[in-house]
Amino acid sequence: MKKTNKKYLEEIIRVDHAGERGAIKIYEGQLLALKTFKQDEDLKRKIEEMKEHEKEHYEFFKDQIKKRKIKPTKLLPMWDLLGVTLGFGTAMLGKKAAMLCTASVEEVIDQHYKDQTYKLGEDEKDLKKKIMKFRDDELHHKDIAYDYGATKKGLYGVLDKVIKTSSRIAITISEKI
C-alpha cells in the first residue's frame, strides 16, 4: 500500500488552502469593481456563483489545516491583497479580461490538482477524492469563463501568461512557506 509522504501532504493542504482563499479574493476584487464601476448584473451573478464553490473548497481545506495541525502559508495577507488587486484590475479591463483571469487560473489549478492526486497514497483516499471533485468544479469554472467571453487573442495572450506565471509562483512559494 502506497503511503503519502507527510511533507507532501502538508504542502498539498497548505497550498490548496491558500489557493482556494486566493480564488475567493480574486472574485471579491472582481465583484468590488462590478458593484462600484462596471454594471454587469449577469457577470456579477455568475462570479458570485463561482465564488460560492470556492468557499466550499476553502472551508474544506481550512478544516484540514486545523484537523491536521498544519501551518498555513505565512504569506496569506499578501496573497489576499494580490488576489483582490488582480480581480479588481481584470474586471476593470472588462468582461473578457475578468473571465480570462478565471480561465487562466483554473488551467493552472487543473494541472496542479491532477499532479497532487499522483502524490497521494492509499492512506489519503478521501482527500484524493475531494481534490478530484474540486478539480471538476474548477474545470467547470474554466468552461464558464470561456462561455462568458474569455479569450487569449491579442494582448489577452500576454495577460494569460502573466496570470499563469504568477499563479505558478504563488503555488511554489505557498507549498514551502
N, CA, C and O atoms as a DFTB+ gen file, in Angstrom:
708 C
 N C O
     1  1       0.848      -1.196       0.000
     2  2       0.000       0.000       0.000
     3  2       0.885       1.247       0.000
     4  3       1.737       1.422       0.871
     5  1       0.668       2.097      -0.982
     6  2       1.421       3.350      -1.085
     7  2       0.927       4.327      -0.013
     8  3      -0.263       4.626       0.079
     9  1       1.868       4.810       0.787
    10  2       1.540       5.747       1.861
    11  2       2.006       7.142       1.443
    12  3       3.035       7.297       0.785
    13  1       1.234       8.145       1.834
    14  2       1.534       9.525       1.472
    15  2       2.684      10.067       2.309
    16  3       2.699       9.920       3.531
    17  1       3.633      10.685       1.649
    18  2       4.740      11.350       2.320
    19  2       4.172      12.521       3.123
    20  3       3.438      13.348       2.582
    21  1       4.515      12.592       4.425
    22  2       3.972      13.621       5.330
    23  2       4.292      15.033       4.837
    24  3       3.446      15.925       4.908
    25  1       5.503      15.231       4.343
    26  2       5.919      16.539       3.842
    27  2       5.037      16.960       2.658
    28  3       4.576      18.100       2.601
    29  1       4.805      16.038       1.718
    30  2       3.943      16.337       0.570
    31  2       2.521      16.647       1.024
    32  3       1.882      17.572       0.522
    33  1       2.041      15.863       1.976
    34  2       0.684      16.056       2.478
    35  2       0.518      17.462       3.054
    36  3      -0.469      18.140       2.771
    37  1       1.481      17.893       3.858
    38  2       1.428      19.238       4.437
    39  2       1.476      20.300       3.346
    40  3       0.748      21.291       3.414
    41  1       2.322      20.103       2.347
    42  2       2.426      21.063       1.244
    43  2       1.114      21.139       0.462
    44  3       0.659      22.225       0.105
    45  1       0.518      19.993       0.204
    46  2      -0.735      19.935      -0.554
    47  2      -1.831      20.707       0.178
    48  3      -2.525      21.530      -0.420
    49  1      -1.979      20.445       1.442
    50  2      -3.054      21.093       2.196
    51  2      -2.766      22.587       2.367
    52  3      -3.673      23.411       2.248
    53  1      -1.520      22.933       2.643
    54  2      -1.158      24.350       2.812
    55  2      -1.424      25.142       1.534
    56  3      -2.040      26.207       1.577
    57  1      -0.965      24.628       0.409
    58  2      -1.107      25.371      -0.849
    59  2      -2.558      25.391      -1.328
    60  3      -3.005      26.394      -1.885
    61  1      -3.291      24.317      -1.123
    62  2      -4.687      24.307      -1.560
    63  2      -5.536      25.246      -0.705
    64  3      -6.455      25.892      -1.210
    65  1      -5.231      25.320       0.573
    66  2      -5.898      26.275       1.467
    67  2      -5.658      27.693       0.957
    68  3      -6.595      28.479       0.820
    69  1      -4.398      28.011       0.679
    70  2      -4.051      29.354       0.194
    71  2      -4.676      29.622      -1.171
    72  3      -5.171      30.719      -1.425
    73  1      -4.654      28.632      -2.039
    74  2      -5.180      28.812      -3.389
    75  2      -6.674      29.042      -3.426
    76  3      -7.159      29.894      -4.171
    77  1      -7.404      28.288      -2.627
    78  2      -8.856      28.467      -2.604
    79  2      -9.221      29.815      -1.984
    80  3     -10.167      30.474      -2.416
    81  1      -8.467      30.210      -0.978
    82  2      -8.684      31.540      -0.397
    83  2      -8.348      32.621      -1.434
    84  3      -9.048      33.628      -1.545
    85  1      -7.272      32.397      -2.185
    86  2      -6.891      33.342      -3.236
    87  2      -7.970      33.481      -4.293
    88  3      -8.235      34.584      -4.773
    89  1      -8.592      32.373      -4.656
    90  2      -9.677      32.417      -5.648
    91  2     -10.838      33.267      -5.139
    92  3     -11.421      34.050      -5.889
    93  1     -11.164      33.106      -3.866
    94  2     -12.227      33.917      -3.262
    95  2     -11.860      35.395      -3.343
    96  3     -12.699      36.232      -3.676
    97  1     -10.617      35.710      -3.039
    98  2     -10.165      37.106      -3.059
    99  2     -10.201      37.686      -4.475
   100  3     -10.565      38.848      -4.657
   101  1      -9.827      36.885      -5.478
   102  2      -9.917      37.355      -6.865
   103  2     -11.368      37.699      -7.197
   104  3     -11.654      38.757      -7.758
   105  1     -12.275      36.792      -6.843
   106  2     -13.687      37.051      -7.125
   107  2     -14.192      38.257      -6.331
   108  3     -14.999      39.034      -6.841
   109  1     -13.729      38.423      -5.090
   110  2     -14.136      39.590      -4.306
   111  2     -13.678      40.877      -4.980
   112  3     -14.417      41.861      -5.009
   113  1     -12.464      40.874      -5.522
   114  2     -11.975      42.040      -6.246
   115  2     -12.802      42.319      -7.489
   116  3     -13.121      43.469      -7.790
   117  1     -13.144      41.266      -8.205
   118  2     -13.969      41.446      -9.402
   119  2     -15.349      41.986      -9.031
   120  3     -15.878      42.876      -9.697
   121  1     -15.917      41.445      -7.973
   122  2     -17.242      41.901      -7.544
   123  2     -17.203      43.351      -7.069
   124  3     -18.153      44.101      -7.296
   125  1     -16.128      43.748      -6.422
   126  2     -15.983      45.138      -5.991
   127  2     -16.020      46.064      -7.218
   128  3     -16.716      47.079      -7.214
   129  1     -15.283      45.714      -8.241
   130  2     -15.289      46.521      -9.471
   131  2     -16.662      46.513     -10.125
   132  3     -17.136      47.544     -10.603
   133  1     -17.299      45.346     -10.145
   134  2     -18.608      45.232     -10.798
   135  2     -19.707      45.963     -10.024
   136  3     -20.686      46.420     -10.615
   137  1     -19.546      46.071      -8.722
   138  2     -20.560      46.753      -7.909
   139  2     -20.347      48.265      -7.874
   140  3     -21.291      49.014      -7.620
   141  1     -19.126      48.721      -8.124
   142  2     -18.851      50.150      -7.997
   143  2     -18.671      50.868      -9.329
   144  3     -19.106      52.011      -9.469
   145  1     -18.045      50.230     -10.301
   146  2     -17.724      50.922     -11.552
   147  2     -18.376      50.304     -12.780
   148  3     -18.884      51.021     -13.642
   149  1     -18.365      49.011     -12.863
   150  2     -18.883      48.308     -14.041
   151  2     -20.236      47.698     -13.675
   152  3     -20.356      46.986     -12.677
   153  1     -21.221      47.974     -14.465
   154  2     -22.539      47.425     -14.159
   155  2     -22.851      46.292     -15.141
   156  3     -23.238      46.527     -16.285
   157  1     -22.674      45.075     -14.669
   158  2     -22.971      43.892     -15.484
   159  2     -23.568      42.856     -14.534
   160  3     -22.856      42.044     -13.943
   161  1     -24.881      42.904     -14.406
   162  2     -25.584      42.045     -13.440
   163  2     -25.403      40.559     -13.746
   164  3     -25.255      39.754     -12.827
   165  1     -25.413      40.192     -15.016
   166  2     -25.262      38.787     -15.398
   167  2     -23.879      38.268     -15.005
   168  3     -23.761      37.176     -14.449
   169  1     -22.848      39.037     -15.289
   170  2     -21.485      38.641     -14.935
   171  2     -21.321      38.597     -13.417
   172  3     -20.692      37.686     -12.877
   173  1     -21.883      39.574     -12.748
   174  2     -21.813      39.613     -11.279
   175  2     -22.442      38.351     -10.674
   176  3     -21.876      37.741      -9.766
   177  1     -23.600      37.973     -11.180
   178  2     -24.289      36.774     -10.677
   179  2     -23.440      35.518     -10.905
   180  3     -23.346      34.660     -10.027
   181  1     -22.822      35.417     -12.087
   182  2     -22.013      34.238     -12.418
   183  2     -20.776      34.178     -11.520
   184  3     -20.408      33.105     -11.043
   185  1     -20.142      35.308     -11.290
   186  2     -18.955      35.343     -10.423
   187  2     -19.338      34.992      -8.994
   188  3     -18.600      34.279      -8.313
   189  1     -20.471      35.477      -8.536
   190  2     -20.934      35.133      -7.181
   191  2     -21.166      33.630      -7.048
   192  3     -20.854      33.043      -6.013
   193  1     -21.710      33.009      -8.087
   194  2     -21.917      31.547      -8.090
   195  2     -20.582      30.809      -7.966
   196  3     -20.436      29.905      -7.144
   197  1     -19.621      31.200      -8.785
   198  2     -18.312      30.527      -8.761
   199  2     -17.618      30.760      -7.419
   200  3     -16.938      29.873      -6.903
   201  1     -17.791      31.945      -6.864
   202  2     -17.204      32.259      -5.560
   203  2     -17.757      31.309      -4.482
   204  3     -17.026      30.911      -3.576
   205  1     -19.029      30.952      -4.579
   206  2     -19.625      30.021      -3.609
   207  2     -18.947      28.652      -3.661
   208  3     -18.730      28.032      -2.620
   209  1     -18.613      28.175      -4.859
   210  2     -17.877      26.904      -4.965
   211  2     -16.523      27.024      -4.278
   212  3     -16.095      26.127      -3.552
   213  1     -15.852      28.159      -4.525
   214  2     -14.524      28.362      -3.924
   215  2     -14.626      28.392      -2.406
   216  3     -13.724      27.918      -1.715
   217  1     -15.705      28.939      -1.887
   218  2     -15.904      28.963      -0.423
   219  2     -16.007      27.541       0.131
   220  3     -15.448      27.232       1.183
   221  1     -16.725      26.687      -0.587
   222  2     -16.849      25.281      -0.171
   223  2     -15.463      24.631      -0.145
   224  3     -15.120      23.933       0.810
   225  1     -14.683      24.858      -1.175
   226  2     -13.332      24.295      -1.256
   227  2     -12.459      24.845      -0.126
   228  3     -11.741      24.101       0.543
   229  1     -12.536      26.147       0.068
   230  2     -11.729      26.795       1.112
   231  2     -12.077      26.255       2.496
   232  3     -11.184      25.958       3.290
   233  1     -13.363      26.128       2.784
   234  2     -13.779      25.617       4.107
   235  2     -13.235      24.208       4.349
   236  3     -12.819      23.879       5.460
   237  1     -13.241      23.385       3.307
   238  2     -12.698      22.036       3.449
   239  2     -11.225      22.097       3.829
   240  3     -10.805      21.428       4.773
   241  1     -10.436      22.886       3.110
   242  2      -9.000      22.953       3.392
   243  2      -8.709      23.673       4.713
   244  3      -7.733      23.355       5.392
   245  1      -9.542      24.627       5.069
   246  2      -9.398      25.302       6.361
   247  2      -9.594      24.285       7.494
   248  3      -8.865      24.304       8.486
   249  1     -10.572      23.410       7.338
   250  2     -10.794      22.345       8.327
   251  2      -9.617      21.373       8.366
   252  3      -9.215      20.922       9.438
   253  1      -9.067      21.053       7.195
   254  2      -7.909      20.152       7.128
   255  2      -6.694      20.766       7.821
   256  3      -5.952      20.067       8.511
   257  1      -6.492      22.056       7.642
   258  2      -5.385      22.770       8.296
   259  2      -5.502      22.610       9.814
   260  3      -4.527      22.295      10.498
   261  1      -6.717      22.833      10.323
   262  2      -6.945      22.734      11.780
   263  2      -6.824      21.289      12.264
   264  3      -6.119      20.999      13.230
   265  1      -7.524      20.396      11.575
   266  2      -7.576      18.992      11.976
   267  2      -6.186      18.346      11.999
   268  3      -5.867      17.574      12.903
   269  1      -5.384      18.666      11.015
   270  2      -4.076      18.033      10.876
   271  2      -2.935      18.862      11.476
   272  3      -1.767      18.476      11.425
   273  1      -3.312      20.017      12.048
   274  2      -2.333      20.908      12.699
   275  2      -1.197      21.300      11.744
   276  3      -0.013      21.171      12.057
   277  1      -1.608      21.778      10.574
   278  2      -0.654      22.230       9.553
   279  2      -0.659      23.753       9.567
   280  3      -1.715      24.383       9.626
   281  1       0.516      24.323       9.513
   282  2       0.603      25.783       9.489
   283  2       0.244      26.293       8.100
   284  3       0.786      25.817       7.102
   285  1      -0.676      27.271       8.032
   286  2      -0.971      27.864       6.717
   287  2       0.232      28.664       6.230
   288  3       1.143      28.957       7.003
   289  1       0.232      29.012       4.962
   290  2       1.326      29.819       4.444
   291  2       1.389      31.151       5.191
   292  3       0.362      31.737       5.534
   293  1       2.590      31.608       5.431
   294  2       2.788      32.878       6.134
   295  2       2.431      34.062       5.245
   296  3       2.333      35.193       5.720
   297  1       2.239      33.804       3.976
   298  2       2.007      34.879       3.023
   299  2       0.527      35.134       2.724
   300  3       0.210      35.845       1.770
   301  1      -0.385      34.565       3.523
   302  2      -1.814      34.767       3.260
   303  2      -2.199      36.240       3.131
   304  3      -2.948      36.582       2.216
   305  1      -1.720      37.130       4.011
   306  2      -2.116      38.544       3.857
   307  2      -1.669      39.134       2.510
   308  3      -2.400      39.911       1.895
   309  1      -0.489      38.765       2.069
   310  2      -0.016      39.269       0.785
   311  2      -0.834      38.670      -0.362
   312  3      -1.203      39.381      -1.296
   313  1      -1.117      37.368      -0.294
   314  2      -1.923      36.728      -1.340
   315  2      -3.320      37.343      -1.378
   316  3      -3.893      37.523      -2.453
   317  1      -3.874      37.668      -0.191
   318  2      -5.197      38.309      -0.147
   319  2      -5.177      39.624      -0.930
   320  3      -6.042      39.877      -1.768
   321  1      -4.193      40.436      -0.644
   322  2      -4.072      41.746      -1.296
   323  2      -3.873      41.589      -2.808
   324  3      -4.517      42.277      -3.599
   325  1      -2.984      40.686      -3.195
   326  2      -2.728      40.477      -4.617
   327  2      -3.939      39.875      -5.330
   328  3      -4.199      40.200      -6.488
   329  1      -4.670      39.011      -4.652
   330  2      -5.866      38.411      -5.243
   331  2      -6.943      39.450      -5.517
   332  3      -7.515      39.494      -6.606
   333  1      -7.216      40.292      -4.511
   334  2      -8.216      41.349      -4.689
   335  2      -7.774      42.304      -5.807
   336  3      -8.581      42.711      -6.642
   337  1      -6.499      42.648      -5.809
   338  2      -5.960      43.550      -6.834
   339  2      -6.102      42.956      -8.236
   340  3      -6.538      43.637      -9.164
   341  1      -5.730      41.683      -8.383
   342  2      -5.861      41.012      -9.676
   343  2      -7.317      40.975     -10.120
   344  3      -7.628      41.280     -11.272
   345  1      -8.200      40.604      -9.213
   346  2      -9.619      40.542      -9.550
   347  2     -10.177      41.903      -9.948
   348  3     -10.866      42.035     -10.959
   349  1      -9.869      42.906      -9.141
   350  2     -10.354      44.254      -9.420
   351  2      -9.818      44.746     -10.768
   352  3     -10.563      45.270     -11.597
   353  1      -8.522      44.566     -10.962
   354  2      -7.888      45.045     -12.189
   355  2      -8.442      44.379     -13.431
   356  3      -8.708      45.048     -14.429
   357  1      -8.619      43.067     -13.382
   358  2      -9.121      42.384     -14.578
   359  2     -10.572      42.755     -14.850
   360  3     -10.965      42.877     -16.010
   361  1     -11.374      42.936     -13.805
   362  2     -12.769      43.346     -14.016
   363  2     -12.839      44.757     -14.592
   364  3     -13.703      45.052     -15.418
   365  1     -11.931      45.623     -14.158
   366  2     -11.912      46.989     -14.699
   367  2     -11.514      47.001     -16.176
   368  3     -11.912      47.897     -16.920
   369  1     -10.735      46.013     -16.595
   370  2     -10.364      45.914     -18.009
   371  2     -11.530      45.430     -18.871
   372  3     -11.526      45.598     -20.091
   373  1     -12.520      44.833     -18.225
   374  2     -13.708      44.389     -18.956
   375  2     -14.006      42.916     -18.775
   376  3     -13.238      42.171     -18.166
   377  1     -15.128      42.525     -19.313
   378  2     -15.637      41.161     -19.157
   379  2     -14.658      40.104     -19.674
   380  3     -14.444      39.082     -19.022
   381  1     -14.064      40.350     -20.848
   382  2     -13.135      39.367     -21.421
   383  2     -11.935      39.154     -20.507
   384  3     -11.507      38.019     -20.297
   385  1     -11.397      40.228     -19.968
   386  2     -10.233      40.119     -19.077
   387  2     -10.615      39.448     -17.763
   388  3      -9.863      38.619     -17.250
   389  1     -11.774      39.798     -17.215
   390  2     -12.225      39.184     -15.964
   391  2     -12.387      37.676     -16.134
   392  3     -11.971      36.891     -15.281
   393  1     -12.996      37.288     -17.248
   394  2     -13.213      35.866     -17.487
   395  2     -11.912      35.152     -17.861
   396  3     -11.733      33.976     -17.542
   397  1     -11.012      35.858     -18.531
   398  2      -9.702      35.271     -18.822
   399  2      -8.959      34.993     -17.513
   400  3      -8.265      33.982     -17.397
   401  1      -9.100      35.868     -16.545
   402  2      -8.462      35.659     -15.248
   403  2      -8.909      34.313     -14.670
   404  3      -8.082      33.515     -14.229
   405  1     -10.210      34.073     -14.678
   406  2     -10.732      32.790     -14.185
   407  2     -10.181      31.635     -15.010
   408  3      -9.688      30.655     -14.451
   409  1     -10.258      31.740     -16.323
   410  2      -9.793      30.646     -17.196
   411  2      -8.315      30.354     -16.972
   412  3      -7.919      29.194     -16.863
   413  1      -7.507      31.394     -16.902
   414  2      -6.057      31.215     -16.748
   415  2      -5.721      30.539     -15.419
   416  3      -4.934      29.594     -15.373
   417  1      -6.325      31.035     -14.347
   418  2      -6.075      30.441     -13.025
   419  2      -6.540      28.989     -13.017
   420  3      -5.822      28.110     -12.543
   421  1      -7.725      28.737     -13.535
   422  2      -8.267      27.375     -13.499
   423  2      -7.444      26.406     -14.342
   424  3      -7.351      25.227     -14.000
   425  1      -6.846      26.875     -15.434
   426  2      -5.990      25.995     -16.236
   427  2      -4.743      25.590     -15.452
   428  3      -4.271      24.461     -15.582
   429  1      -4.217      26.485     -14.657
   430  2      -3.067      26.155     -13.800
   431  2      -3.513      25.193     -12.693
   432  3      -2.822      24.219     -12.395
   433  1      -4.662      25.470     -12.094
   434  2      -5.165      24.641     -10.989
   435  2      -5.518      23.240     -11.481
   436  3      -5.321      22.267     -10.753
   437  1      -6.022      23.123     -12.676
   438  2      -6.318      21.816     -13.252
   439  2      -5.082      20.916     -13.182
   440  3      -5.144      19.803     -12.658
   441  1      -3.976      21.401     -13.707
   442  2      -2.740      20.613     -13.705
   443  2      -2.223      20.412     -12.281
   444  3      -1.744      19.333     -11.935
   445  1      -2.321      21.435     -11.478
   446  2      -1.855      21.389     -10.090
   447  2      -2.596      20.296      -9.304
   448  3      -1.967      19.468      -8.643
   449  1      -3.921      20.299      -9.379
   450  2      -4.699      19.286      -8.664
   451  2      -4.426      17.886      -9.224
   452  3      -4.328      16.917      -8.470
   453  1      -4.306      17.793     -10.528
   454  2      -4.009      16.498     -11.159
   455  2      -2.676      15.951     -10.631
   456  3      -2.578      14.774     -10.282
   457  1      -1.656      16.810     -10.577
   458  2      -0.343      16.400     -10.061
   459  2      -0.442      15.952      -8.601
   460  3       0.209      14.990      -8.195
   461  1      -1.253      16.650      -7.826
   462  2      -1.387      16.291      -6.409
   463  2      -1.968      14.895      -6.234
   464  3      -1.560      14.163      -5.332
   465  1      -2.908      14.521      -7.077
   466  2      -3.529      13.205      -6.908
   467  2      -2.513      12.080      -7.067
   468  3      -2.688      11.000      -6.503
   469  1      -1.442      12.330      -7.839
   470  2      -0.401      11.315      -8.001
   471  2       0.470      11.199      -6.752
   472  3       1.075      10.153      -6.519
   473  1       0.538      12.245      -5.960
   474  2       1.375      12.243      -4.756
   475  2       0.662      11.615      -3.557
   476  3       1.295      11.253      -2.566
   477  1      -0.655      11.493      -3.661
   478  2      -1.418      10.961      -2.532
   479  2      -1.492       9.443      -2.592
   480  3      -1.777       8.856      -3.637
   481  1      -1.228       8.819      -1.443
   482  2      -1.257       7.365      -1.356
   483  2      -2.626       6.829      -0.987
   484  3      -3.601       7.571      -0.867
   485  1      -2.668       5.527      -0.813
   486  2      -3.916       4.842      -0.451
   487  2      -4.456       5.314       0.897
   488  3      -5.658       5.238       1.150
   489  1      -3.568       5.799       1.757
   490  2      -3.972       6.259       3.079
   491  2      -4.730       7.591       3.037
   492  3      -5.265       8.029       4.056
   493  1      -4.778       8.233       1.873
   494  2      -5.454       9.531       1.734
   495  2      -6.515       9.497       0.630
   496  3      -6.663      10.442      -0.145
   497  1      -7.255       8.369       0.583
   498  2      -8.287       8.204      -0.454
   499  2      -9.343       9.305      -0.393
   500  3      -9.758       9.823      -1.430
   501  1      -9.780       9.665       0.811
   502  2     -10.831      10.679       0.944
   503  2     -10.350      12.048       0.476
   504  3     -11.086      12.769      -0.198
   505  1      -9.121      12.406       0.829
   506  2      -8.555      13.681       0.398
   507  2      -8.422      13.699      -1.132
   508  3      -8.754      14.688      -1.787
   509  1      -7.938      12.600      -1.674
   510  2      -7.775      12.492      -3.128
   511  2      -9.124      12.665      -3.833
   512  3      -9.219      13.350      -4.851
   513  1     -10.143      12.049      -3.291
   514  2     -11.490      12.136      -3.852
   515  2     -11.997      13.587      -3.831
   516  3     -12.593      14.056      -4.800
   517  1     -11.757      14.280      -2.734
   518  2     -12.161      15.691      -2.613
   519  2     -11.429      16.548      -3.637
   520  3     -12.039      17.376      -4.314
   521  1     -10.122      16.344      -3.746
   522  2      -9.336      17.130      -4.697
   523  2      -9.826      16.876      -6.123
   524  3      -9.885      17.805      -6.930
   525  1     -10.172      15.644      -6.436
   526  2     -10.684      15.327      -7.773
   527  2     -12.040      16.013      -8.013
   528  3     -12.313      16.483      -9.117
   529  1     -12.869      16.065      -6.991
   530  2     -14.166      16.747      -7.098
   531  2     -13.948      18.241      -7.291
   532  3     -14.597      18.865      -8.130
   533  1     -13.031      18.813      -6.512
   534  2     -12.752      20.242      -6.628
   535  2     -12.164      20.559      -8.013
   536  3     -12.472      21.594      -8.604
   537  1     -11.324      19.665      -8.513
   538  2     -10.750      19.853      -9.854
   539  2     -11.870      19.915     -10.891
   540  3     -11.833      20.747     -11.797
   541  1     -12.857      19.041     -10.761
   542  2     -14.001      19.078     -11.683
   543  2     -14.728      20.418     -11.601
   544  3     -15.119      20.981     -12.624
   545  1     -14.907      20.925     -10.382
   546  2     -15.540      22.243     -10.203
   547  2     -14.728      23.327     -10.907
   548  3     -15.286      24.194     -11.579
   549  1     -13.408      23.270     -10.746
   550  2     -12.532      24.283     -11.351
   551  2     -12.589      24.202     -12.877
   552  3     -12.590      25.230     -13.555
   553  1     -12.635      22.995     -13.410
   554  2     -12.749      22.839     -14.867
   555  2     -14.080      23.408     -15.372
   556  3     -14.159      23.969     -16.465
   557  1     -15.111      23.249     -14.559
   558  2     -16.415      23.830     -14.901
   559  2     -16.322      25.359     -14.920
   560  3     -16.890      26.009     -15.798
   561  1     -15.603      25.927     -13.947
   562  2     -15.410      27.383     -13.917
   563  2     -14.670      27.851     -15.176
   564  3     -15.002      28.886     -15.755
   565  1     -13.672      27.078     -15.585
   566  2     -12.918      27.423     -16.797
   567  2     -13.855      27.441     -18.006
   568  3     -13.795      28.355     -18.829
   569  1     -14.711      26.440     -18.110
   570  2     -15.664      26.380     -19.222
   571  2     -16.620      27.575     -19.194
   572  3     -16.921      28.165     -20.231
   573  1     -17.087      27.921     -18.005
   574  2     -17.963      29.086     -17.855
   575  2     -17.236      30.342     -18.334
   576  3     -17.807      31.168     -19.045
   577  1     -15.977      30.474     -17.936
   578  2     -15.198      31.655     -18.310
   579  2     -15.114      31.798     -19.830
   580  3     -15.280      32.897     -20.360
   581  1     -14.859      30.700     -20.525
   582  2     -14.798      30.769     -21.985
   583  2     -16.182      31.044     -22.576
   584  3     -16.301      31.770     -23.563
   585  1     -17.226      30.467     -21.976
   586  2     -18.593      30.753     -22.441
   587  2     -18.933      32.234     -22.267
   588  3     -19.707      32.791     -23.045
   589  1     -18.358      32.864     -21.257
   590  2     -18.622      34.269     -20.956
   591  2     -17.632      35.224     -21.627
   592  3     -17.609      36.413     -21.306
   593  1     -16.823      34.723     -22.546
   594  2     -16.024      35.624     -23.361
   595  2     -14.525      35.635     -23.148
   596  3     -13.831      36.429     -23.783
   597  1     -13.995      34.781     -22.273
   598  2     -12.542      34.731     -22.096
   599  2     -11.886      34.450     -23.441
   600  3     -12.367      33.633     -24.226
   601  1     -10.787      35.138     -23.690
   602  2     -10.055      34.935     -24.944
   603  2      -8.568      35.146     -24.680
   604  3      -8.180      35.838     -23.738
   605  1      -7.748      34.540     -25.524
   606  2      -6.297      34.716     -25.440
   607  2      -5.775      35.443     -26.676
   608  3      -4.569      35.481     -26.920
   609  1      -6.683      36.014     -27.443
   610  2      -6.305      36.716     -28.668
   611  2      -5.687      38.073     -28.339
   612  3      -6.073      38.732     -27.373
   613  1      -4.729      38.471     -29.155
   614  2      -4.108      39.783     -28.994
   615  2      -3.408      39.938     -27.647
   616  3      -2.718      39.030     -27.184
   617  1      -3.593      41.086     -27.036
   618  2      -2.937      41.367     -25.750
   619  2      -3.449      40.490     -24.616
   620  3      -2.795      40.359     -23.581
   621  1      -4.618      39.892     -24.811
   622  2      -5.126      38.971     -23.786
   623  2      -4.181      37.781     -23.605
   624  3      -4.117      37.192     -22.527
   625  1      -3.459      37.437     -24.651
   626  2      -2.472      36.357     -24.554
   627  2      -1.363      36.700     -23.575
   628  3      -0.873      35.831     -22.854
   629  1      -0.968      37.961     -23.547
   630  2       0.047      38.417     -22.588
   631  2      -0.520      38.341     -21.172
   632  3       0.149      37.868     -20.254
   633  1      -1.755      38.810     -21.000
   634  2      -2.402      38.756     -19.687
   635  2      -2.499      37.309     -19.194
   636  3      -2.262      37.032     -18.018
   637  1      -2.846      36.395     -20.092
   638  2      -2.926      34.968     -19.755
   639  2      -1.584      34.470     -19.209
   640  3      -1.545      33.786     -18.186
   641  1      -0.507      34.806     -19.879
   642  2       0.825      34.354     -19.454
   643  2       1.221      34.951     -18.101
   644  3       1.806      34.265     -17.263
   645  1       0.900      36.224     -17.894
   646  2       1.210      36.881     -16.617
   647  2       0.444      36.215     -15.473
   648  3       1.019      35.931     -14.423
   649  1      -0.838      35.970     -15.674
   650  2      -1.671      35.352     -14.636
   651  2      -1.192      33.932     -14.346
   652  3      -1.077      33.545     -13.183
   653  1      -0.913      33.159     -15.384
   654  2      -0.464      31.775     -15.179
   655  2       0.895      31.725     -14.486
   656  3       1.094      30.921     -13.576
   657  1       1.815      32.563     -14.901
   658  2       3.141      32.592     -14.270
   659  2       3.022      33.003     -12.808
   660  3       3.647      32.398     -11.937
   661  1       2.231      34.018     -12.541
   662  2       2.020      34.473     -11.160
   663  2       1.394      33.375     -10.307
   664  3       1.775      33.183      -9.152
   665  1       0.443      32.667     -10.874
   666  2      -0.226      31.582     -10.148
   667  2       0.761      30.466      -9.812
   668  3       0.758      29.938      -8.699
   669  1       1.595      30.114     -10.773
   670  2       2.583      29.046     -10.535
   671  2       3.598      29.462      -9.473
   672  3       4.000      28.650      -8.640
   673  1       4.003      30.711      -9.506
   674  2       4.949      31.213      -8.492
   675  2       4.288      31.173      -7.116
   676  3       4.905      30.728      -6.148
   677  1       3.060      31.627      -7.021
   678  2       2.341      31.607      -5.736
   679  2       2.193      30.179      -5.208
   680  3       2.307      29.948      -4.005
   681  1       1.942      29.234      -6.090
   682  2       1.815      27.824      -5.692
   683  2       3.142      27.337      -5.116
   684  3       3.177      26.772      -4.023
   685  1       4.207      27.551      -5.834
   686  2       5.532      27.078      -5.397
   687  2       5.915      27.672      -4.049
   688  3       6.397      26.957      -3.171
   689  1       5.707      28.959      -3.882
   690  2       6.047      29.613      -2.617
   691  2       5.161      29.109      -1.483
   692  3       5.654      28.815      -0.394
   693  1       3.857      29.008      -1.734
   694  2       2.914      28.615      -0.679
   695  2       3.093      27.176      -0.221
   696  3       2.751      26.842       0.914
   697  1       3.622      26.322      -1.085
   698  2       3.898      24.946      -0.662
   699  2       4.958      24.930       0.440
   700  3       4.898      24.117       1.362
   701  1       5.914      25.826       0.333
   702  2       7.096      25.787       1.208
   703  2       7.030      26.711       2.423
   704  3       7.540      26.376       3.492
   705  1       6.400      27.875       2.255
   706  2       6.446      28.881       3.329
   707  2       5.097      29.026       3.993
   708  3       4.946      29.826       4.917
